[in-house]
Structure formats: C-alpha cells, structure tokens
Amino acid sequence: MDRFSAGLLEAALAVFAPPAIASHVHRLVLGSFVLSGLLLGSFAVYWIVFRLILRRKVSPRNHQTIQRFRKPAIWMFLIASLMMAVPSFELSPGLDDLIQHGLHICFILGLAWILFTCVYAVQDVVMHRYDITAADNLRARRVQTQMTVLRRLAFGMIGILALGLILYTFHHTRLWQAGAGLLASAGLATLVLATAAKSTVSNLLAGIQIAFTEPIRLDDVVIVDGQWGRIEEITTAYVVVCIWNLQRLIVPLSYFIENPFQNWTRQSANLMGTFFLYTDYTCPVEPLREELTKILKSTTLWDGKVNVLQVTEFTPQAMQLRALMSAADSSKLWDLRCYVREKMIAFVQQNYPQCLPKQRINELQHAPWAEMALPASDGNPR
C-alpha cells in the first residue's frame, strides 16, 4: 500500500470511526495485506520450484517421489506465511502468544511430515534400483527388507523427536513436574508396563537384528512350525507368512531369533529335489536314466543343473531308484517332481511292464525245489 492510499484510509477512518475502532481496523487491514502478500509470494515460490524446476529437471521415473512433497510443502508455506503475518495484526499479548504457540506446534508437525516424506523418498529411490519381481531377486529382497525395518525405526524416532519439541514449546515447568509426579507415584503401574513391554522391546531388537543379519527376507521361502510358506510382510512386531493354502501365519519377530526354522532361499532360490521309483530287479537302469534326461530336457521347469538317477536300496520285493533333479525355486521344483514321476511311471508301464514290483511269495511256495529246501522237523535234510 502506497503512502497516498494509506493517507486516504487514515482520513476516512478519522472521519467515520472513533480513534480506537479506527486503530483496530487499520491493523486488521494492514495485517490482511501482509498476509495476502506472503501467501502470494509463497505460492509463487511453490509453483516455480515444483512446476518449472523439478518437473523439468527430474527424470519421469522420479515424478512420483516428487509428488510426495507437494502437500507438506503447501502446508509449510501456509504456516510460515501465517507466522510472519501475525505480528502485523498487533493483537493483544495473550492472544498473540496463543496463536504463535499453535503455529509453532503446526510448524513442528509440518517438519515431521516432511521428514516422513523424506524417508519414503529415500526408500523409493533405493527400490527403483532393485527390482524384486526379477528372477534373481536375492539382492533386491535383502535391500527391501532392510529398508522396511529401517523406515519403521526412522518413523518412530521422528515421532518421538516431534513430540519432544512440541512439549518443549510450552516452556511450562508445571507440565514437566506433573509428568514426573505421575511417574513417581505409579510404581505398580510402571512394573506392570515394564513386564508387558518386555515382548515389545524383544521384538524391536529382533527386528533390528533381522534387518542386518538377514535370517529372513521378504519373499523368502521358509518352513515355520511345519508350515511351508513365503515371507509376505515384516513389521516391527511380527512376520506374516503366506502358507501354501493362502492362509496367513502370524509369527512374532523374536521367534526367528530364538527358534530353528528352514529358509529355502537363504543364499539362492535354487533347490534340489528327489523322487523314488520302485521296480523289479530285472528292470534295466540305463534306459531309465536316459529317459529321465530326456524328460528333464523337455520341460522348462528344470534349470539344467542336476540330473541323477541311482539305485539307492534293495528291498525283498523291489529295488529302489532315486531320481535327483533341481529347479530355480521351490514352486517349480514341486511341479517338476510331479511331472517327472508321471512320465517315468508311464515309461515303465509302456516299455517294461514286466518290471513293475511283484510279490514272489506264492512262486516260492509252489516251486518244485521248494520242498527240498525246507528243513526236516528233526533238523536233518529229507
């Protein structure tokens, strides 16, 4: 507002309003002009930064990360404009302190919001470099597990810091004295809370240990309490395991530190599996070995690494053949074993039906030399 306009405003107020009212109206109008100017300037800076600079300079894949900062930035510009414009209104000391205090609390909450967004932005940038949907995703699962645990820890630290700063803005010793007195007089409650928080602290420390020692990672294939499943989610208190029938098994974090379990993808997802085939002693092994190789090469479930067929045991009725094979992951291995079983038994049925397992008890009893081999009742041969 120029001097001429201000002079006209003061003259009009002097003619049509009492001095006290004119003074209040003057401060209200002046504060409104200051606030409007600050808001326009803030939004102009916001538009230049987010629309002209970041939108053109940042690569398209990071636009989603930049979008996270838009809402907290708008609110921070608004709060900062209000904090700078409030003194222009020249309010009463009590009202001015109350408004400034509320704006300071809002400013701290806005800073915490921005810090939360920064944590998400760092996670987005890191995860863009590691694709968890890739076939060989061991490194990506490791990084994503660490980022998930560290993100939750960072959120907790930011929340505690923001709460401490908000309490610090009160500058009131009675608030701290009341809190100290409440804690001092709650001895039994403190003992109960400490006992209840034991598992929480244990799970928190277990989460930090899991993030860095990596006994489990997201999408790991594990066997927990006899259940086969995949690690679907890791929180600060528990782990969600999606078992084979799509049910969810909720396991405390501390379980994976204190109890043994199987992790089938600890170093890699490749696994070896077996199946057993029982045939008669007259069955030739080499054709079966060649047929196994042919079957494995005919399917994409096999990773081309392990292909073994061996006679591992003799029983009174049959001989046991063990087929050993490998696949890229546990799901493919299960399908591969079932597929090879079906093909191998079909091959034996079609080419060597006489070599299927038999019971020879009746044949021995009716053989012409069976009676000669039986001992006499007095122990002498007949």
C-alpha positions in Angstrom: 0.0 0.0 0.0 1.5 3.4 -1.0 1.5 6.5 1.1 -1.4 8.1 -0.7 -3.7 5.2 -0.2 -2.7 4.9 3.4 -3.4 8.6 3.9 -6.8 8.3 2.4 -7.6 5.3 4.6 -6.5 7.1 7.7 -8.5 10.2 6.8 -11.6 8.1 6.1 -11.2 6.3 9.4 -10.7 9.6 11.3 -14.0 11.0 9.8 -16.3 8.0 10.0 -14.9 6.0 13.0 -13.7 6.6 16.6 -10.0 6.5 17.1 -10.0 3.1 18.9 -12.1 1.4 16.2 -10.0 3.1 13.5 -6.8 1.8 15.0 -8.2 -1.8 15.1 -9.4 -1.6 11.6 -6.1 -0.2 10.4 -4.2 -3.1 12.0 -6.7 -5.6 10.5 -6.4 -4.2 7.0 -2.6 -3.9 7.3 -2.3 -7.5 8.5 -4.6 -8.7 5.8 -2.5 -7.0 3.1 0.7 -8.5 4.6 -0.8 -12.0 4.9 -2.1 -11.8 1.3 1.3 -10.7 0.0 3.1 -13.5 1.9 0.6 -16.1 0.6 1.0 -15.0 -3.0 4.8 -15.0 -2.6 4.8 -18.4 -1.1 2.6 -20.0 -3.7 4.7 -18.3 -6.4 7.8 -19.9 -5.0 6.0 -23.2 -4.7 4.8 -23.0 -8.4 8.3 -22.1 -9.6 10.0 -24.9 -7.6 7.6 -27.7 -8.3 6.2 -26.8 -11.7 9.1 -25.2 -13.5 12.3 -26.6 -12.0 11.6 -30.0 -10.5 9.1 -31.1 -13.1 11.5 -30.4 -15.9 14.8 -31.3 -14.3 13.8 -34.5 -12.5 13.6 -37.7 -14.6 10.0 -39.0 -15.2 10.5 -42.1 -13.1 11.1 -39.9 -10.0 8.0 -37.8 -10.5 6.1 -39.9 -8.1 8.7 -39.3 -5.4 8.5 -35.5 -6.1 4.7 -35.7 -5.8 5.1 -36.8 -2.2 6.4 -33.4 -1.2 3.7 -31.3 -2.7 1.1 -31.4 0.1 3.6 -31.0 3.0 5.3 -28.1 1.1 2.0 -26.3 0.6 1.1 -26.6 4.3 4.6 -25.5 5.3 4.4 -22.4 3.1 1.0 -21.6 4.6 2.1 -22.0 8.2 5.3 -19.9 7.6 3.2 -17.1 6.0 0.9 -17.1 9.0 3.8 -17.0 11.4 5.3 -14.0 9.6 2.0 -12.2 9.2 0.6 -12.5 12.8 2.8 -9.7 14.2 1.3 -7.3 11.6 -2.1 -7.6 13.2 -0.8 -6.3 16.5 -3.0 -8.5 18.6 -3.2 -8.4 22.4 -0.3 -10.2 24.1 -2.3 -13.2 25.3 -4.0 -13.8 22.0 -0.8 -13.2 20.1 1.1 -15.8 22.3 -1.7 -18.3 21.9 -1.8 -18.0 18.1 2.0 -18.1 17.8 2.2 -21.2 20.1 -0.3 -23.0 18.0 1.5 -22.1 14.8 4.8 -23.3 16.2 3.2 -26.7 17.0 1.8 -26.8 13.5 5.2 -26.0 12.1 6.8 -28.8 14.1 4.2 -31.2 12.8 4.8 -30.0 9.3 8.6 -30.6 9.7 7.8 -34.1 10.9 5.6 -34.7 7.9 8.4 -33.6 5.6 10.8 -35.9 7.4 8.4 -38.8 7.0 8.2 -37.9 3.3 12.0 -37.8 3.0 12.1 -41.4 4.4 9.6 -42.5 1.8 11.5 -40.7 -0.9 14.8 -42.4 0.1 13.0 -45.8 0.0 11.6 -45.0 -3.4 15.0 -44.1 -4.9 16.6 -47.2 -3.4 13.9 -49.6 -4.5 14.0 -48.2 -8.1 17.4 -49.7 -8.4 16.4 -53.1 -7.1 13.5 -54.9 -8.9 12.0 -57.5 -6.6 10.0 -59.0 -9.5 13.2 -60.1 -11.3 14.1 -63.8 -11.5 17.3 -63.3 -9.5 15.9 -61.0 -6.8 18.1 -62.0 -3.8 19.8 -58.6 -3.5 16.5 -56.8 -4.1 14.8 -58.8 -1.3 17.7 -58.1 1.0 17.6 -54.3 0.4 13.8 -54.1 0.6 13.8 -56.0 4.0 16.4 -53.6 5.4 14.6 -50.5 4.1 11.3 -51.7 5.5 12.7 -52.2 9.0 14.8 -49.0 8.9 11.8 -47.0 7.7 9.7 -48.0 10.7 12.5 -47.3 13.1 13.0 -43.8 11.5 9.3 -43.1 11.8 9.5 -43.9 15.5 12.5 -41.7 16.1 10.9 -38.8 14.1 7.7 -39.2 16.1 9.5 -39.1 19.4 11.6 -36.1 18.4 8.5 -34.2 17.2 6.7 -35.0 20.5 9.6 -33.8 22.5 9.8 -30.5 20.5 6.1 -29.9 20.9 6.4 -30.4 24.7 9.4 -28.1 24.7 7.4 -25.2 23.2 5.2 -25.0 26.3 8.0 -23.6 28.5 6.0 -24.6 31.5 7.7 -26.3 34.4 4.4 -27.5 35.9 3.8 -29.7 32.9 7.1 -31.5 33.5 6.6 -31.6 37.2 3.1 -33.1 36.8 4.6 -35.8 34.5 7.4 -36.5 36.9 5.0 -36.8 39.8 2.7 -39.1 37.8 5.7 -41.4 37.0 6.9 -41.3 40.6 3.5 -42.2 42.0 2.9 -45.1 39.6 5.3 -47.7 40.9 3.0 -50.6 40.4 1.8 -49.4 37.1 5.4 -49.0 35.9 6.2 -52.6 36.9 3.1 -53.9 35.0 4.0 -51.8 32.0 7.6 -52.9 32.1 6.5 -56.6 32.2 4.1 -56.0 29.3 6.7 -54.2 27.2 9.2 -56.9 27.5 8.0 -58.7 24.4 7.6 -55.4 22.6 11.2 -54.5 23.2 12.3 -58.0 22.4 10.6 -57.9 19.1 12.0 -54.4 18.4 15.6 -55.6 19.0 14.8 -58.8 17.0 13.7 -56.6 14.1 17.0 -54.7 14.1 18.9 -57.9 14.3 16.9 -59.4 11.4 17.4 -56.3 9.2 21.2 -56.7 9.4 21.9 -60.4 10.0 19.2 -61.4 7.5 18.0 -64.8 8.7 14.8 -64.0 6.7 13.9 -61.5 3.9 10.8 -60.6 2.1 9.6 -63.3 -0.3 11.9 -65.9 1.3 10.5 -69.5 1.2 10.5 -70.8 4.8 9.2 -73.7 6.8 7.9 -72.5 10.2 6.3 -74.8 12.7 5.9 -77.4 10.0 4.2 -75.0 7.6 5.6 -74.2 4.1 5.2 -70.6 3.0 6.7 -67.3 1.9 7.6 -64.2 4.0 4.9 -61.7 2.9 5.4 -58.9 5.4 7.9 -57.9 8.2 6.6 -55.4 10.7 8.2 -54.1 13.9 6.4 -56.7 16.0 5.6 -59.8 13.8 6.1 -61.5 10.5 3.3 -62.5 8.1 3.9 -65.9 6.4 1.7 -66.7 3.5 1.5 -70.5 3.6 0.7 -72.8 0.7 -3.1 -72.7 1.0 -3.1 -68.9 1.1 -3.7 -68.7 4.8 -1.6 -66.3 6.8 0.6 -67.4 9.7 1.4 -64.6 12.1 4.8 -65.2 13.9 6.5 -62.9 16.4 9.8 -61.4 15.3 11.6 -62.9 18.2 10.6 -66.4 17.0 13.1 -66.2 14.1 15.9 -65.4 16.6 15.2 -67.9 19.3 13.9 -70.9 17.3 15.3 -73.0 14.4 13.4 -72.9 11.1 14.1 -73.7 7.5 14.9 -71.0 4.9 15.0 -72.5 1.4 16.1 -69.2 -0.2 18.8 -68.1 2.2 21.6 -67.9 -0.4 19.7 -68.6 -3.6 16.3 -69.8 -4.7 17.7 -72.9 -6.4 16.7 -76.2 -4.8 17.2 -79.9 -5.4 14.5 -82.5 -5.0 14.1 -86.2 -5.3 11.5 -88.8 -6.1 11.7 -92.6 -5.7 10.8 -95.3 -8.2 10.4 -98.9 -7.3 10.9 -101.6 -9.9 11.7 -105.3 -10.2 15.3 -106.5 -10.1 15.0 -107.4 -13.8 14.5 -103.8 -14.9 17.4 -102.2 -16.8 18.6 -99.0 -15.2 20.4 -97.3 -18.1 17.2 -96.8 -20.2 15.5 -95.3 -17.2 18.5 -92.9 -16.8 18.3 -91.9 -20.4 14.6 -91.4 -20.2 15.0 -89.2 -17.1 17.4 -87.0 -19.0 15.0 -86.8 -22.0 12.1 -85.8 -19.7 14.1 -83.1 -17.9 15.2 -81.6 -21.1 11.7 -81.4 -22.5 10.4 -79.1 -19.7 11.2 -75.5 -18.7 10.8 -76.4 -15.1 14.3 -77.9 -15.0 17.2 -75.4 -14.5 19.7 -77.7 -16.3 22.0 -78.2 -13.3 21.2 -81.5 -11.5 20.2 -84.8 -13.2 21.0 -88.1 -11.4 19.3 -91.5 -11.3 20.8 -94.1 -8.9 19.9 -97.4 -7.3 19.9 -96.5 -3.7 18.4 -99.5 -1.9 17.3 -103.2 -2.3 14.1 -104.5 -0.6 12.9 -108.1 -0.7 10.2 -107.1 -3.2 11.9 -104.4 -5.4 14.8 -102.2 -6.0 14.7 -98.5 -5.2 15.8 -95.9 -7.7 16.3 -92.3 -6.6 16.0 -89.5 -9.2 17.7 -86.3 -8.2 16.9 -83.0 -10.0 17.0 -79.3 -9.5 14.8 -76.2 -10.3 15.0 -72.4 -10.0 12.7 -72.2 -7.0 10.5 -74.3 -4.7 7.3 -74.0 -6.7 8.9 -75.1 -9.9 10.7 -77.9 -8.1 7.4 -79.3 -6.8 5.8 -79.2 -10.3 8.9 -80.7 -11.8 8.9 -83.7 -9.3 5.3 -84.4 -10.0 5.8 -84.1 -13.8 8.8 -86.5 -13.8 7.0 -89.0 -11.6 4.1 -89.2 -14.1 6.4 -89.5 -17.2 8.7 -92.1 -15.6 6.0 -94.4 -14.4 4.3 -94.1 -17.9 7.6 -95.1 -19.5 8.0 -98.2 -17.3 4.4 -99.2 -18.0 4.7 -98.9 -21.7 8.2 -100.4 -22.2 8.9 -102.6 -19.2 5.5 -103.7 -17.7 7.0 -107.0 -16.6 9.5 -105.0 -14.4 6.8 -103.5 -12.1 7.2 -104.6 -8.5 6.0 -108.1 -7.8 5.3 -110.3 -4.8 7.1 -113.7 -5.1 5.9 -115.5 -2.0 3.4 -117.8 -3.9 6.0 -118.6 -6.5 8.5 -119.8 -3.9 5.9 -121.9 -2.2 4.9 -123.7 -5.4 8.4 -124.1 -6.9 9.4 -127.8 -7.5 12.6 -127.3 -5.4 10.8 -125.6 -2.6 10.2 -128.7 -0.6 13.8 -129.9 -0.9 15.0 -126.6 0.6 12.7 -126.9 3.6 14.4 -128.4 6.7 13.0 -131.6 8.3 11.4 -131.4 11.7 14.4 -133.3 13.3 16.9 -130.9 11.8 18.2 -133.3 9.2 17.6 -132.8 5.5 15.0 -135.1 3.9 
